[in-house]
């Protein structure tokens, strides 16, 4: 049984498989709902953090390289980034686990200029919300999960 919980953790960490598939399957399989939800959440968050950090480092390098060539970001681009950081990140983070997968959503957010801290917070919140929705929905026996 410990092996099955380890599989839940590992499967949740795999992009495109993630919590949307792992949580319902684990609960339907008869594993403890609490442990399935917790392990799937932690497994998914742990693998998203390197994506956020890595993409942030790449974007820092790209921005620095652009400045060295004398290309300053335009005020229009800066305004667009401010608007994106204010409104765009929550929507992407909340829809990411279902529409694109959270790993791709994190990469998109970082390439669009999201701040590392904000991206991490919103992605974690999103994964927490979706973990609860999927876990409770599966426990309540909604037909969509069967």
trRosetta pair geometry for C-beta under 8 A, 3 or more apart (Angstrom, degrees):
i j d omega theta_ij theta_ji phi_ij phi_ji
1 4 5.6 -47 -157 28 42 113
1 5 6.9 40 148 -14 67 100
1 31 7.7 152 -164 -114 93 90
2 5 5.8 -54 -154 37 38 110
2 6 6.5 41 147 -20 67 104
3 6 5.5 -53 -150 35 34 114
3 7 6.5 38 149 -22 65 102
4 7 5.5 -48 -151 32 35 115
4 8 6.8 42 148 -23 63 98
4 26 7.6 139 158 -134 100 88
4 29 7.0 -161 -170 130 134 144
4 31 6.0 -157 126 -84 125 128
5 8 5.4 -43 -152 27 39 116
5 9 6.7 41 149 -18 64 101
5 31 6.6 154 -80 -152 77 136
5 35 5.9 -43 -126 148 122 125
5 36 7.6 -118 -121 -84 77 58
5 39 5.8 177 -175 -55 85 170
6 9 5.6 -51 -153 35 36 114
6 10 6.3 29 153 -13 68 108
7 10 5.8 -56 -140 43 33 107
7 11 5.7 31 161 -19 69 111
8 11 6.0 -56 -138 40 23 108
8 12 6.3 25 160 -21 60 109
8 22 5.7 120 -152 179 70 113
8 26 4.8 49 -107 -96 122 140
8 31 6.9 -146 -54 103 143 170
8 35 7.7 103 71 130 157 84
8 36 5.5 -117 -150 -133 154 69
8 39 4.8 74 105 101 114 129
8 40 5.7 -74 167 -64 97 83
8 43 7.2 -176 126 -6 63 151
9 12 6.1 -61 -152 33 23 110
9 13 6.8 20 152 -19 59 110
9 39 4.4 -81 -74 178 83 106
9 40 7.3 -126 -95 -76 39 38
9 42 7.0 -26 -131 81 95 99
9 43 4.2 169 -165 -73 57 128
10 13 5.7 -62 -158 33 33 114
10 14 7.1 38 149 -31 65 100
10 43 6.6 -109 -51 -145 15 138
11 14 5.7 -47 -156 17 39 115
11 17 5.4 -103 -179 135 79 137
11 21 7.5 -103 155 94 117 104
11 22 4.7 154 107 -102 112 118
11 40 7.8 -35 82 -114 88 88
11 43 7.5 48 61 132 47 157
12 17 7.4 -124 -100 106 21 96
12 18 6.0 45 -156 -153 55 37
12 19 5.5 40 -138 -74 102 66
12 22 4.6 -104 -75 45 80 169
12 23 7.9 66 -97 -46 113 75
12 39 6.9 156 10 126 145 72
12 40 3.9 172 -91 -146 146 63
12 41 7.4 -46 173 -17 153 18
12 42 7.9 79 95 65 143 53
12 43 3.6 103 77 84 111 124
12 44 4.6 -82 158 -47 99 86
13 43 4.3 -98 -47 171 88 93
13 44 6.3 -150 -88 -83 45 38
13 46 6.5 -35 -109 71 112 101
13 47 4.3 124 -156 -28 86 140
14 17 4.2 26 86 32 108 125
14 18 7.0 -125 77 -48 60 52
14 47 8.0 23 -54 86 21 177
15 18 6.8 12 -140 -49 29 102
15 47 7.6 -138 -52 133 77 134
15 101 5.5 76 -168 162 80 144
15 103 4.2 -61 -108 28 111 150
15 104 7.2 102 -160 -30 123 85
16 101 5.1 -52 -81 -89 48 148
17 21 5.3 -86 -172 53 61 134
17 22 6.5 71 144 -47 92 99
18 21 6.6 95 66 23 57 90
18 22 6.6 -125 124 1 27 111
18 44 5.7 68 -147 -112 84 120
18 97 6.4 -157 142 -150 144 86
18 101 5.8 169 -18 -142 146 86
18 102 6.2 142 -133 15 147 101
18 103 7.8 -149 -75 -11 125 96
19 22 5.6 -68 -123 48 33 105
19 23 5.2 28 -175 -22 76 112
19 40 4.7 110 -114 155 86 118
19 41 6.8 46 -98 -79 136 51
19 44 5.3 -42 -39 -47 104 153
19 97 6.3 -23 54 -161 109 130
19 102 7.9 38 15 -11 105 131
19 127 6.7 131 -6 -152 153 86
19 130 6.0 114 97 116 136 112
19 131 5.8 -77 -166 -89 149 75
19 134 6.2 158 147 40 98 159
20 23 7.3 -27 -114 27 9 102
20 24 7.8 -4 165 3 42 109
20 97 6.0 157 -47 157 108 93
20 98 6.2 133 -96 -101 140 60
20 130 7.2 -46 -75 169 79 127
20 134 6.5 -146 -119 -97 45 146
21 24 6.9 -74 -161 44 28 99
21 25 6.1 16 158 -11 67 121
22 25 6.0 -68 -145 44 26 108
22 26 5.9 24 163 -21 67 113
22 36 7.5 -175 141 -176 86 94
22 40 4.8 166 104 -119 126 121
22 43 7.9 -84 129 72 172 138
23 26 6.0 -57 -142 36 25 109
23 27 6.3 16 164 -12 62 110
23 36 5.9 121 -135 141 60 108
23 37 6.1 50 -129 -96 112 65
23 40 5.1 -127 -70 48 84 174
23 131 6.6 173 -85 -141 149 62
23 134 4.3 90 84 123 145 124
23 135 5.3 -91 -175 -72 128 73
23 138 6.4 -173 133 -4 91 148
24 27 6.0 -63 -145 41 29 105
24 28 5.9 25 161 -16 68 112
24 134 6.1 -96 -45 -179 85 100
24 137 8.0 -40 -89 91 101 98
24 138 4.6 -171 -114 -97 70 134
24 145 4.4 -150 -129 -163 131 108
25 28 5.8 -58 -140 42 27 108
25 29 6.1 34 156 -27 63 108
26 29 5.6 -54 -149 31 28 116
26 31 4.7 -52 175 48 85 131
26 36 3.7 162 118 -136 136 128
26 40 7.0 -149 9 -51 150 124
27 30 7.9 84 173 -45 31 13
27 31 6.6 -87 -91 60 32 80
27 33 5.2 41 -115 -103 109 80
27 36 5.5 -156 -60 69 74 164
27 135 6.6 147 -57 -139 144 65
27 138 4.4 110 72 125 148 134
27 139 6.3 -96 -170 -67 144 70
28 138 6.7 -98 -46 -170 83 118
28 145 7.3 -167 -56 142 119 101
28 146 7.2 147 -108 -115 132 64
31 35 6.5 -100 158 77 104 108
31 36 5.0 116 101 -61 118 113
32 35 4.2 61 81 19 112 107
32 36 6.4 177 85 -13 55 86
33 36 5.8 -58 -143 38 28 111
33 37 6.1 24 161 -16 65 110
33 135 5.7 115 -175 -171 99 104
33 138 7.6 176 -123 86 108 108
33 139 5.3 24 -112 -79 152 122
34 37 6.1 -63 -151 38 24 106
34 38 6.2 17 157 -14 64 113
35 38 5.7 -55 -138 42 31 109
35 39 5.8 24 165 -13 67 112
36 39 6.3 -60 -140 43 22 103
36 40 6.0 19 162 -16 61 114
36 135 7.0 158 92 -116 102 107
37 40 6.0 -58 -141 39 24 108
37 41 6.2 25 159 -20 62 110
37 131 5.2 109 -164 173 91 104
37 132 7.4 66 -158 -83 137 43
37 134 7.9 162 -112 82 93 92
37 135 4.1 8 -88 -88 124 151
38 41 5.9 -58 -148 36 26 111
38 42 6.3 17 159 -11 64 110
39 42 5.9 -55 -140 42 30 106
39 43 5.9 31 159 -20 65 111
40 43 5.8 -56 -141 40 26 112
40 44 6.2 23 160 -17 62 110
40 131 6.4 162 91 -123 107 105
41 44 6.1 -64 -151 38 24 106
41 45 6.2 18 158 -15 64 111
41 127 5.9 128 -142 145 79 109
41 128 6.6 56 -141 -95 130 56
41 131 4.6 3 -79 -92 108 157
42 45 5.9 -56 -140 39 29 108
42 46 6.1 33 161 -24 65 109
43 46 6.1 -54 -145 32 24 112
43 47 7.0 8 162 -5 58 109
44 47 6.4 -71 -155 41 29 99
44 48 6.3 25 155 -21 67 112
44 102 6.3 67 177 50 115 147
44 127 5.6 -178 102 -143 129 136
45 48 5.8 -61 -145 35 32 110
45 49 6.6 42 159 -32 66 100
45 123 7.7 141 -122 123 76 100
45 124 5.9 50 -124 -111 121 83
45 127 5.9 -179 -70 85 90 165
46 49 6.4 -47 -156 17 28 114
47 50 6.7 -46 -161 30 42 105
47 51 7.3 44 145 -17 63 106
47 103 7.0 -38 124 -88 102 113
48 51 5.4 -57 -160 34 46 117
48 52 6.4 43 148 -20 75 103
48 102 5.5 -48 -96 128 133 113
48 103 6.0 -137 -105 -93 77 63
48 106 5.2 156 -165 -44 98 159
48 123 5.7 -159 147 151 147 142
48 127 7.6 -154 3 -52 155 144
49 52 5.7 -54 -148 36 35 110
49 53 6.1 26 158 -13 69 109
49 120 6.7 44 -114 -121 80 108
50 53 5.7 -57 -137 45 33 107
50 54 5.6 33 163 -19 69 113
51 54 6.0 -56 -138 42 22 108
51 55 6.1 19 162 -15 61 112
51 103 5.5 174 -66 -151 164 77
51 106 4.7 89 107 102 126 132
51 107 5.7 -78 178 -63 115 83
51 110 7.6 -167 142 -3 79 144
52 55 6.2 -59 -144 40 22 106
52 56 6.3 26 155 -23 61 110
52 106 5.2 -82 -68 -177 82 120
52 109 8.0 -18 -113 80 90 115
52 110 6.0 174 -137 -67 55 130
52 116 5.8 118 157 -145 104 77
52 119 5.2 172 -134 108 121 126
52 120 5.6 136 139 -72 170 83
52 123 7.1 -144 -65 16 134 154
53 56 5.7 -56 -150 34 28 115
53 57 6.6 28 153 -19 63 104
53 116 6.8 62 -97 -144 53 126
54 57 5.8 -54 -151 33 32 110
54 58 6.5 30 153 -16 65 105
55 58 5.6 -53 -147 38 35 112
55 59 6.2 34 154 -18 67 106
55 106 7.2 168 13 137 147 85
55 107 5.6 178 -81 -128 147 62
55 110 3.4 87 119 110 133 154
55 111 6.5 -84 -170 -50 122 71
56 59 5.8 -56 -146 38 30 110
56 60 6.4 34 152 -22 64 104
56 110 5.8 -100 -61 -148 63 122
56 116 4.5 13 -92 -80 153 114
57 60 5.6 -50 -148 33 32 113
57 61 6.5 33 153 -18 63 104
58 61 5.7 -54 -151 36 32 112
58 62 6.3 32 152 -19 65 107
59 62 5.5 -52 -143 38 34 113
59 63 6.2 35 157 -19 66 105
59 110 6.2 -147 -25 161 138 90
59 111 6.8 -168 -82 -110 117 44
59 113 7.4 165 -165 -100 147 50
60 63 5.9 -56 -147 37 28 109
60 64 6.2 28 155 -18 64 109
61 64 5.8 -57 -147 38 28 111
61 65 6.2 29 154 -20 64 109
62 65 5.7 -55 -146 37 29 113
62 66 6.3 31 154 -22 63 106
63 66 5.6 -54 -149 34 31 113
63 67 6.5 31 153 -19 64 104
63 73 7.8 -22 -140 -46 97 121
64 67 5.8 -54 -150 35 32 111
64 68 6.5 35 151 -22 64 105
65 68 5.7 -52 -149 32 32 114
65 69 6.8 26 153 -13 63 105
66 69 6.0 -60 -155 38 32 107
66 71 4.9 -75 180 72 85 108
66 73 7.6 61 121 -58 138 80
67 70 7.6 54 179 -70 35 16
67 71 7.2 -104 -86 62 27 61
67 72 7.0 51 -117 -95 73 58
73 77 4.7 -111 -176 81 97 132
73 78 5.7 112 123 -54 119 90
74 77 4.7 100 57 4 79 99
74 78 7.1 -144 98 -3 45 86
75 78 5.5 -52 -147 38 38 114
75 79 6.2 42 152 -22 67 103
76 79 5.8 -52 -148 34 30 111
76 80 6.5 32 152 -19 62 107
77 80 5.6 -55 -149 36 32 115
77 81 6.5 34 153 -20 65 104
78 81 5.7 -52 -150 34 32 112
78 82 6.6 34 151 -20 64 103
79 82 5.7 -52 -151 33 34 112
79 83 6.5 31 153 -15 66 105
80 83 5.8 -55 -149 38 31 109
80 84 6.2 34 152 -21 65 107
81 84 5.4 -53 -144 37 33 115
81 85 6.2 31 158 -17 67 106
81 112 7.8 167 -118 153 73 68
81 113 4.1 -78 -131 128 107 157
82 85 5.9 -55 -146 38 28 108
82 86 6.3 24 155 -19 63 111
83 86 5.8 -61 -147 38 29 110
83 87 6.2 -25 173 26 67 108
83 88 7.3 68 126 -19 69 108
84 87 7.2 -87 -137 56 18 72
84 88 4.2 -33 -155 26 61 139
84 89 7.0 83 153 -37 70 82
84 112 5.5 -143 -177 148 150 112
84 113 5.9 89 81 66 141 108
84 114 7.0 -109 132 -71 106 72
85 88 7.2 -9 -40 43 16 95
85 89 6.2 16 -141 -17 40 124
85 113 6.8 -81 -54 114 98 95
85 114 6.1 147 -105 -121 78 57
85 115 6.3 52 -132 -7 125 95
85 118 6.4 78 -158 80 92 169
87 90 7.2 -71 -169 33 35 102
87 91 7.1 17 154 -7 69 116
88 91 6.0 -70 -158 41 38 108
88 92 6.0 28 158 -15 76 113
88 109 7.9 169 121 -123 100 82
88 112 6.9 -92 118 128 147 146
88 114 7.8 -125 91 -79 103 104
89 92 5.9 -60 -143 41 31 108
89 93 5.9 27 162 -18 68 111
89 109 5.7 76 -123 -142 85 119
89 114 5.0 114 -96 -118 122 125
89 118 5.8 34 137 140 170 114
89 119 6.4 -113 -149 -92 126 64
89 122 5.2 147 145 22 103 170
90 93 5.8 -60 -142 40 27 109
90 94 6.0 19 163 -15 65 112
90 122 5.5 -128 -97 -137 54 130
91 94 6.1 -61 -142 40 25 105
91 95 6.1 2 166 1 64 114
92 95 6.4 -70 -140 49 24 95
92 96 5.7 48 159 -54 63 105
92 105 5.4 163 161 -164 91 100
92 108 6.4 -140 -164 95 139 118
92 109 5.4 165 104 -77 145 101
92 122 8.0 62 72 130 81 137
93 96 5.6 -36 -141 5 24 125
93 102 8.0 40 -150 -136 62 89
93 105 6.4 136 -103 147 39 130
93 109 6.9 34 -63 -73 85 150
93 119 7.4 178 -80 -150 121 56
93 122 3.8 -177 -12 140 172 104
93 123 5.0 -121 -138 -79 111 52
93 125 7.0 57 135 64 134 93
93 126 4.2 -156 150 -34 87 143
94 122 7.7 -77 -39 178 74 97
94 125 8.0 -37 -81 105 83 97
94 126 4.9 -147 -93 -113 44 107
94 129 7.0 -9 -131 64 87 147
95 98 6.2 -78 -169 52 54 98
95 99 4.9 16 153 1 94 127
95 100 7.8 61 120 8 84 91
95 105 7.5 170 84 -114 67 138
96 99 6.4 -71 -118 50 21 91
96 100 5.5 -51 -145 53 64 97
96 101 6.9 -40 168 91 80 22
96 102 4.9 88 127 -107 117 53
96 104 7.2 -176 -157 76 99 75
96 105 2.6 -12 -129 -60 130 167
96 106 7.3 90 -168 -33 159 62
96 123 7.3 -34 60 -121 152 84
96 126 6.4 53 45 147 106 157
97 101 7.0 21 -136 -139 36 27
97 102 4.8 5 -85 -56 73 97
97 105 7.4 -62 -42 5 44 148
97 126 6.2 174 -16 146 113 108
97 127 6.5 136 -70 -97 137 62
97 130 4.7 -53 73 -54 158 177
98 130 7.2 -163 -43 -123 93 133
99 105 7.7 95 68 -75 95 116
100 104 4.3 -113 150 87 110 123
100 105 5.1 137 72 -57 119 83
100 108 7.3 18 116 -8 166 140
101 104 4.9 74 70 16 94 104
101 105 6.8 -167 89 -9 45 91
102 105 5.3 -55 -142 40 36 116
102 106 6.2 41 157 -24 68 102
102 123 6.2 110 -169 -158 111 104
102 126 7.1 164 -116 102 114 123
102 127 6.3 30 -107 -78 159 102
103 106 5.9 -53 -152 33 28 111
103 107 6.6 26 151 -16 62 106
104 107 5.5 -53 -147 38 35 112
104 108 6.2 38 153 -20 67 104
105 108 5.7 -52 -146 37 31 112
105 109 6.3 34 154 -21 64 106
105 123 7.2 156 102 -111 111 103
106 109 5.7 -53 -147 35 30 113
106 110 6.4 25 157 -16 64 107
106 119 6.3 101 -143 172 79 118
106 123 5.6 27 -89 -98 103 150
107 110 6.0 -57 -147 38 29 107
107 111 6.3 23 158 -14 65 109
108 111 6.0 -61 -145 40 28 105
108 112 6.2 20 158 -14 65 112
109 112 6.0 -66 -150 41 27 106
109 114 4.1 -12 163 6 90 148
109 119 4.9 146 122 -121 135 115
109 122 7.9 -172 -140 75 160 129
109 123 7.7 -146 28 -60 159 111
110 113 7.9 102 -179 -29 30 9
110 114 5.7 -75 -86 52 38 97
110 116 7.6 39 -114 -91 103 65
110 119 6.1 21 -70 -99 80 169
114 118 5.8 -127 -179 84 93 110
114 119 4.4 101 126 -66 129 108
115 118 4.4 76 65 15 95 108
115 119 6.6 -170 83 -11 44 88
116 119 5.9 -59 -145 38 25 110
116 120 6.3 24 158 -19 63 109
117 120 5.9 -58 -149 36 28 110
117 121 6.3 25 156 -17 64 108
118 121 5.8 -57 -147 37 30 110
118 122 6.1 19 161 -10 67 110
119 122 6.2 -60 -141 43 26 103
119 123 5.9 23 162 -16 65 114
120 123 6.0 -59 -141 40 24 108
120 124 6.2 24 160 -18 62 111
121 124 5.9 -61 -150 37 25 109
121 125 6.3 24 155 -17 64 108
122 125 5.6 -51 -144 37 33 112
122 126 6.1 36 155 -21 65 107
123 126 5.6 -52 -146 37 31 114
123 127 6.3 31 155 -17 64 105
124 127 5.9 -54 -146 37 29 109
124 128 6.3 33 153 -20 63 107
125 128 5.7 -57 -151 36 30 114
125 129 6.4 28 154 -18 66 106
126 129 5.8 -55 -147 36 30 109
126 130 6.2 20 159 -10 66 110
127 130 5.9 -58 -141 45 30 106
127 131 6.0 38 156 -27 64 106
128 131 5.7 -52 -146 31 27 114
128 132 6.7 23 156 -14 61 104
129 132 6.0 -60 -156 37 30 108
129 133 6.3 27 151 -17 67 109
130 133 5.4 -51 -139 39 36 112
130 134 5.9 30 163 -13 69 109
131 134 6.2 -60 -143 43 23 104
131 135 5.9 17 161 -14 62 117
132 135 5.9 -61 -136 43 24 107
132 136 5.7 13 171 -8 65 114
133 136 6.5 -60 -136 44 18 100
133 137 5.7 18 163 -18 59 118
134 137 5.8 -57 -137 41 22 112
134 138 6.1 22 162 -18 61 109
134 145 7.5 133 -158 -104 71 131
135 138 6.0 -59 -148 36 24 107
135 139 6.3 21 156 -16 63 109
136 139 5.6 -55 -145 39 32 112
136 140 6.1 26 157 -16 66 109
137 140 5.9 -61 -145 40 28 106
137 142 4.7 -36 -177 13 88 135
137 144 7.4 -32 164 63 128 108
137 145 5.9 139 124 -33 101 137
138 141 7.6 43 175 -71 33 29
138 142 7.1 -70 -82 34 30 91
138 145 4.6 -133 -101 152 77 164
141 145 7.9 -140 -156 59 24 112
141 146 7.3 22 -164 -52 65 124
142 145 5.4 77 75 8 88 102
142 146 7.7 -169 96 -14 47 92
143 146 5.7 -64 -150 30 43 112
